[in-house]
Structures are given as C-alpha cells and as structure tokens.
C-alpha cells in the first residue's frame, strides 16, 4: 500500500476536501514530524499532486530533510524517490 493510501486509511478520510483540510492542519501544527509514515506520505503527495495540495519541490525537499533527521537510510530512500520522480 502506498504511503498516501495508508495515510488516508489511518485518518478515515473520504474526500479530497477532507484530505486537503487535514494536510493544512498538519502543516500548520508541525505535530508528529518524527512520524516516518506521515513524512513519506507528505513527500508522495507533494510530488504527485503539488498544485492541488500546495506542495512542490521546495516542500518535498524540506520533507526529505526531515526524514534524514529520523533515519539516514530512510532519508536516502526518500531522496532516491525524489530523484526518480
């Protein structure tokens, strides 16, 4: 299961509007920034649908930087995902 699908399932999200509101709250609160799954989901969202959710390369790179602080190995995987996207 992709990180996005897992995030949607875990947070019982049923519409694009709910997802956008949830992401907005997460970005403002900066809570749980050590949650690897959440960071991977945000990275995937920011790269796949940047215009819809306000992401893009700059935000994706900041997520990768945060993933590196959690785990160097996971940071490398996130960087590779970004480079191959």
C-alpha angles and dihedrals in degrees: 000000000000119000090248093054091046091050091050092048094046093050096042093237117173106173142036089246092056091048092050092048092048092050091048091054092047093050092050096044099043086206120156094014089156092062104111095198092051092050092048090049091050091049091052093046094047091051099041101041107015098153095049097049101028095252131126139144096308093054092042090055091050089052090050090051089052092048089054089057089056098044132351092211092050089046089057091050091049091049090050090050089051093047092050095045 
